Structure formats: C-alpha cells, structure tokens
Amino acid sequence: MTNASLPSPLSTTTISYKDAGVDIDAGDALIERIKPLAKKTLREGVLAGIGGFGALFEVPKRYKEPVLVSGTDGVGTKLKLAFEWNMHDTVGIDLVAMSVNDVLVQGAEPLFFLDYFACGKLDVDTAAAVIGGIAKGCELSGCALIGGETAEMPGMYPAGEYDLAGFCVGAVEKSKILTGKDVKPGDVVLGLASSGVHSNGFSLVRKCVQRAGSAMAATLDGKPYKQALMEPTRLYVKNVLAALAVHPIKALAHITGGGLLENIPRVLPEGLAAYLRRGSWPQTELFAWLQATAGIDDIEMNRTFNNGIGMVVVIDASQAAACAATLRASGETVYEIGVIAVQGGGAQVVVA
C-alpha cells in the first residue's frame, strides 16, 4: 500500500500574503498609530480594549437598572467626496455621530464604540486619519473607542477607496428610557441647529456639485465649499445629556435620512402630529444653495436633508424656555420651531 503523493507545485516561486495584496506589517503599523488615539477615549468601565480578541466593558455601578441601547451606522456616499477631495480627517467623526446621536434619543449615555474599516489596499496614513476622526468623535461624546476591525481585501474596493461602519452601545436607567409615550398636545418642539448636511443626502449633494461644475460657489456660509459640505455631523451627546439631567424632556429625534418629515413621527404617539412653523429657523446659505441647485420644493428639501435642524426636542410648554436656556448655555443653537397637536388627518409633520 503506497501513500498518495502530494501534487507538485506549478511553480517553485513562493507567493507571500503581501504578494497577494495583504500587508500584515502595514496593519501592525496602523494599530500602533491607533493605540494612543484610543487611549484618550478611555472612561470608567473599560476593562480591556484594543489588541485583544474581544473588548471588555463593565456597566458603571452608578446604574441601578441599566438597559443597554445599541446602534450601528455608516457614513454613506459622503465617502465618495472624501476620496475625490482627499479629505479623510472628519468622516470618522461622522461615523461616531451617526450612532451615538441615535443612542442618545433613547435617553442613553453612549458607553463604548467599535469601528470597521475595510479597503482594497491599506494606506496607513489615510486609515490613521480616518480612525483619528473616530477617536476624536468618541472623545467629544464621552464614549470609549475599545475595539474594531481593519480589513484589507484586495480586489474588493477600487484603489484609494474604503468603507466604514460603526457600532455603539449605551446605557439608560430603565425608568428613564425615552419612548415619546408621554408626548401630548400643546408640547413644544425645539430644534437644535445642525452643523451642515451631516451624513445624509449625499447622493443628491454630489449631483448638485456636478451640476454646478465650474460655476460652483467658492464659499458657503463663510467656508470654502468643500469644507462646508464635509463639515462633520454635530455631536449632541454631552449637551443633551446635561439637559436631560435637569429638564423633563419627553422625546428626542435625530434628524437623519428622511429629514424632519420622516424622523419626528418615529417618536410621536399615534394620533398626534408636529406642526412646524415655516421660517422659525433660518435656512443657511448651504441649504439654500442645495435647494436652488437641485430645483426641489420645500417638502422634498425637508424629507431629504436635515435642512438646518439636526436634533429635535419635545418638552412640555411650561419647561421649554428653561430647557432651551440650558442648551444654549452649553453651546447649542436652539429654535422653538413648532408645537404638538392632534393629527388632523394629514401627515404627522406639517411645515406651514
């Protein structure tokens, strides 16, 4: 009885993992660049972070009945402009903001964040710029960056491009979860100003930039137009959590894809509607340019973009002024934009 022989190699030339397109040394170099950035985001509860097979986090003992709240999101086609304009240092902030702001609207404090960065060929400088933005976003929102994944996959992405995903876990006392169930007619709707387009509607933004071509405005809202369009999503976490601690806020809505018209109804009880006053908040030069260039009406504008309002707060009319004052004192730009009333058979959000 003879042993089956192994097939002979087609060539005597060896092929390394690096030859196949994956550079382990570059990945190791990136991890070393990331570690000090992640260290700046450490907070109570972190038991083990970057470097292990899994990150460990202990819910702070000050919570009596903690409920975990999770969120995940990406940056969308805003990344296409980051590639085209070589602007990689702020999209990481967008990534964090899209998840932590969503967790916040449940009344939760974001605790920790993980990221996923995927590319065809790893450019350490580009990846470090992106993840540096992620660390900055975590630091600004009091959220620990405790882990993630960097995937180098030759042939999966065009040269110079990458994709991002983010994952956040927060906690809220069970008795303090915001569901919107206590919202009632007469409650006031406060709008917190956005920092720009944030991270939604960029398929249309890119079409507008293409349509404008050489006639593109040099500046928008006093900034070079590229900077204005790439301005990262505002992080509302710390200021809104501070307001939640002292004011009986009933509901929060993060204004993302679907704009004001589709996000506010997500926190309203059945049979109620938000009636927003047209002109109660200013339309910035950036949004005016987008609307004019795209040639869309007000309804489409408020359904595609945040149109200047990135977060909505619903609160009893007797508490609205005090809550607005607290938010303004912490640095938010706040507008009283509407009121809750019985739905009159039409849409759950009416701008008139």
N, C-alpha and C positions, 0 to 999 in steps of 0.2 A: 504494500500500500504506500503510495507516494503522496507527499504534501502538494496541494495545488500551489503553483508558483504565482508570485505577485506579478501584475502586469508591468512591463518595462516602461519607464518614463518616455514621454515623447521627445523630451529634450534634457540634456544634462545641465542646462542653465536653471538656477533656482529663481523662484519668484517670491519676494518678500511681501508682507502685508502692506508695506509702504509702496512697493511697486504696483500693488493692486489698487492703490489710491487712499489708503488709510494710514495716517501718520500718528502713531501712538505717542511719539516724542512731543509732537505739537499739542496733543491733548493733555499730556502731563504739564507742559509749559503753561497752558491755559489755566489748569487747576491751581497752579502756584500763583498765577496772577489774580485769580478769583478769591483765594483764601483771605487776604487782608480786607477785601471789599465786604465779604460776608461777615467777617469778624465785627465790623462796625454796626451790623444789624442785630447783634446778639441781645437778647432780652430774657427776662425771667421765664423759666420753663424749658429752655433749650438744654437737653442732656447730651446730645451728640449730633453734630451737624455734618458739614461737607467732608467727604472722604470715606465714609462707611458704606455698607450695602443699603442701609436704611437710616433715616434721620429720626432721632428720638426727641419727643417733646412732652412735657408734663403740664397738664392744665393747671394754671396758677391756683393755689389753695384758697385764695380770696373768693372764688366762685363757690356758692353753696349748692346750686342745682344747675351745673353747666350743661348747655345744649351746644353741640358743635354745629357750625354752619360752614358749608364748603362752597367753593365757586371755582370755575375754570373758564378761561377765555383765551383769545389770541389778539393779534393786532390788525388782522385783515390786510387789505390791499394798500394800506398806508406804507407797508414794507416796500412796495414797488417804487415809491418815491424815495425811500431811504436808499435803495440800491442805485437809482438813477442819479440822485444828488449827493451820494456818498455822505449821508447824514445818519449815523448809527448810534449816536450817544443818547438819544431821547426815547427811542422806541421801546427800550426796556422799562422806562417809567410808564409808558402807555400800557405795557403788558401787566404790570403790577396794578395800576389804577383800575383797569377794567374788571379785575377780580375783587380787589379789596373794597371798591365802591359798591359792588354788588352785595358782598357780605355785610357791609355796613347797613344797608337798607333793612336788614332784619333786626337791626339794633345791636349787631355783634361787633366785638372788637377783633380785628384780624390778628391772629397769633403767629402763624408761620406761612411761608411761601416756598414753592418749588417751581423750577422752570425747566422747559425742554427747548433746546436749541439744536436744530438739525440743518445740515448743509451737505453739499457735494464734496467740497474740499475745504478743510478748516484753515481759515486765516486767523491767526491768533490775535492780531491787533483789532480786527473787526469784531470778533467774538468777545474780546475783552471790553470793547467799547459798549457793546450791547448789554453784556452782563453787568458792566459798571452802572448802566442806567437802571437795571433791575435792582441792584443793591441800593442805589440812591432812592428809588421808589419805595423800597422796603423800609429804609431808614426814615424817610419822611412820614411814613404811615405807621411807624412803631411795630413793624412786622418783621420777624426774623427770617432771613434767607438761609434755610437749613439744608438744602439739597437741590438736586436737579440732574439733568442728563444732557450731555453734549454728544450728538450722534453725527459722525462723518460717514456719509453714504454715497460713494462715487456713483455717478450716473443718475441719481435721483433728483438732483437740483441743478439748474444751469449755473455756470461759473459766476461767482460773485453774489449768489442769492442764498437765502436761508429762510427757515420758518421758525416761528416761536409759538409756544403755548405756555400758559401759566396756571398754577393751581394754588389756591389759598384756603386755609382753614382758620375759622374764627370761633369765638365762644360768646354766648349771651346767657344771662340768667333766664331760666325757663319762664319766670313771671314777667320778664321784660321784653319778650320777643315782640317785635313789631309786625302785626299782620294787617293793619288797616281796619280791623273789625269795629273799632270804636269811632271811626270817622262818621260825622253826621252833618246834616245841612247847617250852613252857617259857618263851618270851619273855614279858616283862611288858608290859601295856598301861597307859600313863599317860594321864590325861585332864587337859587344860588347861581351866580354867573359862571359860565364855563370859561376855560382859558383859550378856547378856539374850537376847531372842528372835533377835537378829541380823537377818537379812533373808529368812527363810523361814517359811512357815506363816501368813502374814498374812491370807490369805482366811479362815482359821479364827479368828485373833485378832480380826478385825473383827466376825465373827459373835458372838464372846464379848462384845465391848464392847456390841454391840446387844442381846444377851440380858440383860446386866446392867442396862442402862438407868440409871435413877435410883439403883439400888442399887449402882452401880459403886463399888469401894473407892477411898477418897480417895488412899491411898498403897499402893505395892507395894515391898517391900524398902527402905523408908525414903525413897522418892522419890514425888513426885506421879505418879499412874498414867500420865499422858501421857508424862512424861519416861522413866519406866521402860520403857514399851512402845516408845518411839522411840530408846532408847539405841543408839548405833551399834555395828555389828559390830566385835569386837575385832580389832586388827591384831597378828598373832603374828610378823610377819616378823623384826624385829630380834632378838628374844629367842630365837627358834627357830634362826635362822642362827648366833647365838653358840653355842648348844648343839651344833649340827651340827659346828661347827669343832673341838670337843674331845671329843665323845662319838660312838660308832659307832651312831647311830640307824639302824634298818633300814627303817622305814616311817613315813609321816605320813598322816593322813586329816583333811581339812577337813569338819566336820560341818555340812552344809547341807541342802538338800531331800532328804528320805528319812531324815534323822536318823542316829542311831547304827546302826540296824539295816541301813541300805542303803549307808552310806558306808564303813564299816570293811571290808566284803568286797571293795571295789574295790582294796585293797592287800594282800590275803591270797592266798598260793598256793592252788591247788586242793587240797582235802582237809584244809585247816586251818580252824579256827574260833576266834573270840574269845569267851571265857566271861567275862562281866562280872558282878561281884558287886553285887547289889542293895543299896543303902544305902551303898556305898563312896564316893559323893559325895552332897552334900546337895541336896535339891530346894528351890530358892528359893521364896519366897512368890509370886513372879510365876508360876513354872511350876505351883505348887500351885493357884493361882487359875485358871489356864488349864485345867488338867485337871478341876478341880471344876466350872467353869462349862460346859465343853464336855461333861462327863459321859463322858469317854473312858477306856479302860483303859490300863495301863502299856505294852502293846505299841504301841497307836496313838500314845501320847504319845512314845515313843522312835522312832517312824517318821515323825512329823510335825515335831517340834521337835528342837533340839539338847539340850533338857532339862537345860541347865546345863554341858554339855561342848562346847566349840567346836572343839577340835583334839585329835586322838589321836596319841600317840607310841608306837611299838612298838620295844622295845630288849631286848637280852639281859639276863637276870635279874641277872647279876653287875655290870652297868653302870647298872641302873635307879635306885638310890638316888643315885648321883653325878650322873646326868643330872637327876633331879628337883631336887636341891640347886642345880644351876646355874640351872635355870629359875626356881626360887623366888627366888634371889638377884637375878635380873633383873626380878622383879616379877610373874611368873606365879603363879597359884594352881594347884597340882598335886595330883592324887589318883592313887593306884595303884588302878585300877578293875577290873583283870582279868588274864587270862593266855591265851596262845595254846595250843591243844591240837589233837589230831587230831579232825576233824569226826566226830561220832557219828551221822551220817546225817540230822540235822536241819538247822536253819538255821546259817548261818555266823556269826551273832552271837546269843548266848543271854544274857539277863539273868536271873539267878536268885540 
